[in-house]
Amino acid sequence: MSSSPERQAYFDELITSATSTLHSDEVLLANLAGEATDFIRLNNNEVRQAGSVDQQKLSVDLIAGQRHVGGTINLTGDTAMDNARVGALLGQLRAQRRLVPDDPYLLYNTDPTSTDNVKTGEIPSPETALADIRAAGQGKDLVGIYASGDTFHGFANSLGQRNWFQSSTFNLDWCFYLQADKAAKNLYAGFDWNDNAFARKVDWSSQQLTALAREPKVLGPGDYRTYLAPRAMEEVMSLLSYYGAFGRRAHETKQTPFLRMLAGDAHLSPQITISENTAGGVAPNFQSSGFIRPDEVPLIVDGKLTDTLVSPRSAQEYGVPTNGAHGGEYPESMAIAPGSIPADGVAEALDTGLFVGNLWYTNFSDMSACRTTGMTRFATFWMDSGEIVAPVSVLRFDDTAFNMLGDHLEGLTDDAEVLLDPSTYLERSTASARLPGALLREMRFVL
């Protein structure tokens, strides 16, 4: 059972069968999540582990009035076995539901809207991809993981709604390792493999690897002209997102890092436009309660707050329409509109200053002021006249987003890079982002 039609038909039959066993006052919501993934782990440019994963899990919510209880099982693909397991799960949930109180914020879609969205891509076979990757790492200590294949999600309810979303992607998360804590890290991910794009990334990582062998430059605390590569931007944006920058509940309870923007005391640069771009991502275009997500939700336009991500629970609590956000109300398919700095001319645009490829340990030093902090990671370089001079010893930054994405932002690159979350904990992540690099007139480093 590997093709999309077969998986869809199996899911439909499973939920149709479960629906026939419901009591007259019950509503069933069901969500399927699965993947068919090939993966390869490499170390010292040699294959250390290779294999494939084909898995799918079913999560259900059994509702009666305002009471509901949910549960999850793994599916086997055997009709009789899976029907029996779903039936047993529903029996357990029915017994548990008697013990729970009404949920005042329960909201699910009662207007059945069925969809079918399958995104195909030009992905090389694992053998071809491996040959290309090992050729790129010839003579180097290449360390990384390559994952490719389909991720798929389905929604079905006892009201007759059926939704399917499937996407084919690849994700190579790798670095060229030098020694100790010295490595040039990179990511190549997307929907269509392009040999030239991969070659450019390999060439840049090779240049970084050569530069890493030089004596590190030690910088003292201060404000430095800085370029944040897309992966570094992702760290900053993820921090803001996960702590409620774009969620309706966080805005209503005043627990958002954009509190000053809500009060009208601050704004971002007019160059900044941020959206939840579901149409361009790999997350499903429907939500676990059956609400359809719009192709795009504008969150910040020209530096000003425009909209928020509203989950069904927040919609019910605050009396506003939902736009299909999940319970966490953070972007799953974030996009920042690109600017005008040529992506292949970043070094020249930076001229002299810091090139920051990655950040980590990002956190808030003062969330109410949107002040962030974190460390540089892997290959951070001092540039002079557009040329790499030396790697820079680890630095800690401490600056506000209103500076980095506001007053101190000189410009964004003209190309937004596709960044797929490489996480494979329990399952392949479907979070993604399309982010440009950012050139800052100055960024504050404190040690």
C-alpha positions in Angstrom: 0.0 0.0 0.0 2.3 2.7 -1.3 0.5 4.9 -3.8 -1.5 8.0 -2.7 -4.9 6.6 -4.0 -4.4 3.3 -2.1 -3.5 5.1 1.1 -6.5 7.5 0.7 -8.9 4.7 0.0 -7.7 2.7 3.0 -8.1 5.7 5.3 -11.6 6.4 4.0 -12.7 2.8 4.4 -11.3 2.8 8.0 -13.2 5.9 9.1 -16.3 4.9 7.2 -16.3 1.6 9.1 -15.7 3.4 12.4 -18.5 5.8 11.7 -20.9 3.0 11.4 -20.3 2.0 15.0 -20.9 5.4 16.5 -23.8 6.2 18.9 -26.4 8.6 17.6 -25.1 11.6 19.6 -21.4 11.1 18.7 -19.1 12.8 16.2 -15.8 11.4 15.2 -12.8 13.4 14.0 -9.8 11.5 12.6 -6.4 12.5 11.5 -3.8 10.4 9.7 -0.1 11.2 9.6 2.5 9.2 7.8 5.6 9.0 5.7 7.4 6.8 3.2 11.0 7.9 3.7 14.5 6.8 2.5 17.3 8.0 4.7 21.1 7.8 4.7 23.5 8.8 7.5 27.1 9.7 6.6 30.3 10.2 8.6 33.7 10.9 7.1 31.9 10.7 3.7 31.0 7.1 4.3 27.6 5.6 4.7 27.1 4.6 8.3 23.4 3.8 8.3 20.8 3.5 5.5 17.2 2.4 5.4 13.6 3.3 4.9 10.6 4.1 7.1 7.0 3.5 6.1 4.7 4.4 8.9 1.3 5.9 9.6 -0.6 6.8 12.8 -4.2 7.5 13.4 -5.4 10.1 15.9 -9.1 10.3 16.8 -11.3 12.6 18.8 -14.6 11.1 20.0 -17.2 13.9 20.7 -20.6 13.9 22.4 -22.0 17.4 23.0 -19.2 19.4 24.5 -17.3 16.4 25.9 -14.5 14.8 24.0 -11.5 12.5 24.5 -8.8 11.7 22.0 -6.3 8.8 21.4 -3.7 7.6 18.9 -2.7 4.3 17.4 -0.2 3.1 14.8 -1.8 1.5 11.7 -0.5 -1.8 10.3 -2.2 -1.7 6.9 -4.1 -4.9 7.7 -7.8 -4.1 7.4 -9.1 -6.5 9.9 -6.5 -5.8 12.5 -6.8 -2.0 12.1 -10.6 -2.0 12.2 -10.4 -4.0 15.4 -7.8 -1.7 17.0 -9.9 1.4 16.1 -13.0 -0.2 17.5 -11.2 -1.0 20.8 -9.8 2.5 21.0 -13.3 4.0 20.5 -14.6 1.8 23.3 -11.9 3.0 25.7 -12.5 6.7 24.7 -16.3 6.3 25.2 -15.7 5.0 28.7 -13.2 7.8 29.5 -15.5 10.5 28.1 -18.0 9.9 30.9 -15.4 11.2 33.4 -14.4 14.5 31.7 -16.3 17.8 32.0 -17.7 19.9 29.1 -15.1 21.7 27.1 -16.3 25.3 26.6 -13.8 26.0 23.8 -14.5 22.9 21.7 -14.9 23.9 18.1 -14.8 21.7 15.0 -15.8 22.1 11.4 -19.5 21.2 10.9 -19.6 22.3 7.2 -17.9 19.4 5.4 -15.3 20.7 2.9 -13.3 17.9 1.2 -10.0 18.5 -0.6 -7.2 16.5 -2.3 -3.8 18.0 -2.7 -0.8 16.0 -3.9 2.5 17.8 -4.5 5.1 15.9 -6.5 8.7 16.8 -6.9 11.8 15.9 -8.9 13.7 13.9 -6.3 16.6 11.7 -7.3 16.7 8.0 -6.3 18.6 7.3 -3.0 21.4 5.8 -5.1 21.7 8.9 -7.3 21.5 11.3 -4.4 24.2 9.3 -2.5 26.5 9.3 -5.5 26.2 13.1 -5.8 26.6 13.7 -2.0 29.7 11.5 -1.8 31.2 13.1 -4.9 30.7 16.5 -3.2 32.5 15.2 0.0 35.4 13.6 -1.8 38.6 14.2 0.3 36.6 15.8 3.1 35.0 14.6 6.4 31.4 15.0 5.3 28.9 14.4 8.1 25.2 14.5 7.7 21.8 12.9 7.1 19.8 12.7 3.9 16.1 12.0 3.9 13.7 12.0 1.0 10.3 10.7 0.1 6.6 11.4 0.8 4.9 12.8 3.9 1.1 12.6 3.9 -1.8 13.7 6.1 -5.5 13.0 6.0 -8.5 14.3 7.8 -11.9 12.6 8.0 -15.0 12.9 10.2 -18.3 11.2 10.6 -20.0 14.1 8.9 -18.6 13.0 5.5 -15.6 15.4 5.2 -12.4 13.9 3.6 -9.1 15.8 3.1 -5.8 14.6 1.8 -2.4 16.3 1.6 0.8 14.7 0.3 4.2 16.2 -0.5 7.4 14.9 -1.9 10.6 16.5 -0.6 14.3 15.9 0.1 16.5 17.2 2.9 20.2 17.1 3.2 21.5 18.5 6.5 25.3 18.3 6.5 28.6 19.8 7.4 32.3 19.6 6.4 34.0 18.8 9.6 37.6 20.1 10.3 38.5 19.5 13.9 37.3 20.0 17.5 34.4 22.6 17.2 35.3 23.6 13.7 32.8 22.7 11.0 31.2 24.4 8.0 27.4 23.6 8.2 24.9 23.7 5.3 21.5 22.6 4.3 20.0 21.7 0.9 16.3 20.9 0.9 13.3 21.4 -1.3 10.9 19.8 -3.8 13.1 19.6 -6.9 16.8 18.6 -6.8 19.0 21.0 -8.8 22.6 20.0 -9.5 23.8 23.5 -10.0 22.1 24.8 -6.7 23.7 21.9 -4.8 27.1 22.6 -6.4 27.0 26.3 -5.3 26.3 25.2 -1.7 29.1 22.7 -1.8 31.5 25.3 -3.2 30.6 27.8 -0.4 31.0 25.2 2.3 34.4 24.3 0.8 35.5 27.9 1.0 34.4 28.1 4.6 36.3 24.9 5.4 39.5 26.3 4.0 39.0 29.5 6.0 38.3 27.6 9.2 41.9 26.4 9.2 43.1 29.9 9.8 43.8 31.5 13.2 40.5 32.6 14.7 39.9 36.3 15.1 38.8 37.3 18.6 36.4 40.2 18.8 35.5 42.2 21.9 31.9 43.2 22.8 30.5 45.8 20.5 28.2 46.7 17.6 29.3 45.1 14.3 28.0 45.2 10.8 26.5 41.8 10.3 25.0 39.5 7.7 22.6 36.9 9.0 22.3 34.0 6.6 18.8 32.4 6.1 19.6 29.6 8.7 20.6 32.2 11.3 17.4 34.2 10.5 15.4 31.0 11.0 16.7 30.7 14.5 15.6 34.2 15.4 12.2 33.8 13.7 11.6 30.4 15.3 12.2 31.9 18.8 9.8 34.7 18.1 7.2 32.3 16.7 7.2 29.7 19.4 6.8 32.4 22.1 3.6 33.9 20.6 4.7 36.6 18.2 2.0 35.6 15.8 -0.6 33.7 17.9 -4.0 35.2 18.8 -4.0 33.7 22.3 -0.6 35.3 23.1 -1.8 38.6 21.7 -5.1 38.5 23.7 -3.3 37.6 27.0 -0.4 40.1 26.3 2.2 37.4 26.5 3.7 38.0 23.1 7.2 39.3 22.4 5.5 41.8 20.1 3.9 43.5 23.0 5.3 46.9 22.1 3.9 46.5 18.6 0.5 45.8 20.0 0.8 49.0 22.1 1.8 51.0 19.0 5.2 51.8 20.6 7.3 50.0 18.0 7.3 48.5 14.6 9.6 46.6 12.2 11.2 47.9 9.1 8.9 48.6 6.1 11.1 46.0 4.3 9.6 43.2 6.5 6.6 41.4 5.3 5.9 38.0 6.9 3.2 35.5 6.1 2.0 32.0 6.9 2.4 30.6 3.4 0.6 27.3 3.5 0.5 27.0 -0.3 4.3 27.1 -0.5 5.0 24.8 2.4 4.9 21.1 3.2 2.4 21.2 6.1 -1.2 20.2 5.3 -3.7 22.7 4.1 -6.2 21.7 6.7 -6.3 21.6 10.5 -6.9 18.7 12.9 -10.5 19.9 13.6 -11.3 20.0 9.9 -10.9 23.7 9.1 -9.4 24.5 5.8 -6.3 26.8 5.9 -6.1 29.7 3.4 -3.2 29.6 1.0 -1.7 32.6 2.8 -2.2 34.6 6.0 -0.4 38.0 6.1 1.0 38.4 9.6 3.2 41.5 9.2 2.9 43.8 6.1 5.5 46.6 5.6 6.7 46.2 9.2 3.2 46.4 10.8 1.1 43.8 12.5 -1.7 42.7 10.2 -3.2 39.4 11.4 -2.7 36.6 13.8 -2.9 32.8 13.6 -6.2 31.8 15.2 -6.8 28.2 16.3 -10.4 26.9 16.7 -10.1 27.1 20.5 -8.9 30.7 20.4 -11.7 31.5 17.9 -14.3 30.1 20.3 -12.7 31.8 23.4 -12.3 35.3 21.8 -15.2 35.3 19.4 -13.2 35.7 16.2 -13.0 33.5 13.0 -10.4 30.7 12.9 -8.0 30.6 10.0 -7.1 27.0 10.5 -4.1 27.4 12.8 -3.0 24.5 15.0 -3.2 24.7 18.8 0.3 26.2 19.2 -0.6 29.1 16.8 2.9 29.5 15.4 3.8 29.4 11.7 4.4 26.0 10.1 5.2 27.5 6.6 6.6 30.9 7.4 7.7 33.2 4.5 9.5 36.5 4.6 9.3 38.5 1.4 12.7 38.9 -0.2 14.4 42.2 -0.7 16.8 43.7 -3.3 20.3 42.6 -2.2 21.7 40.1 -4.8 22.0 36.8 -3.0 25.2 36.0 -4.9 26.6 39.4 -4.0 26.2 39.2 -0.2 29.9 39.4 0.5 30.3 42.5 -1.5 27.2 44.1 0.2 28.6 43.3 3.6 32.0 44.5 2.7 33.6 44.5 6.2 31.9 42.8 9.1 30.5 39.5 10.4 29.1 36.8 8.3 26.9 34.7 10.6 25.7 31.4 9.1 24.1 29.8 12.1 22.9 30.7 15.6 22.0 28.5 18.5 20.9 28.6 22.2 18.6 31.5 21.2 16.4 32.8 24.0 14.9 36.0 25.4 16.9 38.2 27.7 13.7 40.4 28.0 10.7 39.0 26.2 8.4 42.0 26.8 11.0 44.2 25.0 11.5 41.5 22.3 15.2 41.4 23.3 16.8 38.2 22.1 20.1 36.5 22.9 22.1 33.6 21.6 25.4 32.3 20.4 27.1 32.1 17.0 27.7 28.5 15.8 29.8 26.7 13.3 31.3 28.9 10.7 31.1 32.6 11.6 33.6 34.7 9.7 35.1 38.2 9.7 34.9 39.7 6.2 37.1 42.5 4.9 36.4 44.1 1.5 34.1 41.2 0.7 36.7 38.5 1.4 36.8 36.0 4.2 39.7 37.0 6.6 39.3 34.5 9.4 36.8 32.5 11.5 35.6 34.3 14.6 35.6 32.9 18.0 32.2 32.2 19.5 30.2 35.3 20.3 27.0 36.0 22.2 24.6 38.5 20.7 22.0 40.5 22.7 19.7 42.7 20.7 16.1 43.4 20.1 14.1 42.2 17.0 13.0 45.9 16.7 16.7 46.7 15.9 17.6 43.6 13.9 14.4 43.6 11.8 13.8 47.3 12.2 16.0 50.3 12.6 19.3 48.5 11.9 18.1 46.4 8.9 19.8 47.6 5.8 18.3 45.1 3.4 17.2 41.6 2.6 18.5 39.3 -0.1 16.5 39.0 -3.4 16.1 35.2 -2.9 14.3 33.4 -0.1 15.8 30.0 0.6 13.6 27.0 1.2 14.4 25.7 4.7 12.8 22.4 5.7 13.0 21.3 9.3 15.4 18.4 9.4 13.9 16.9 12.6 13.0 13.2 12.4 12.1 12.7 16.0 9.3 10.0 15.8 8.5 11.2 12.3 9.7 13.6 9.6 8.7 17.2 10.4 6.5 19.1 8.0 7.6 22.5 9.2 9.3 24.8 6.7 10.3 28.3 6.0 11.2 30.5 3.0 13.6 33.1 4.3 16.0 35.6 2.8 19.3 36.6 4.4 19.4 39.9 6.3 22.1 42.6 6.2 22.3 44.6 9.4 24.1 48.0 9.8 24.9 46.9 13.3 24.2 44.0 15.6 25.1 44.1 19.3 27.4 41.4 20.7 28.1 41.3 24.4 30.9 38.7 24.8 
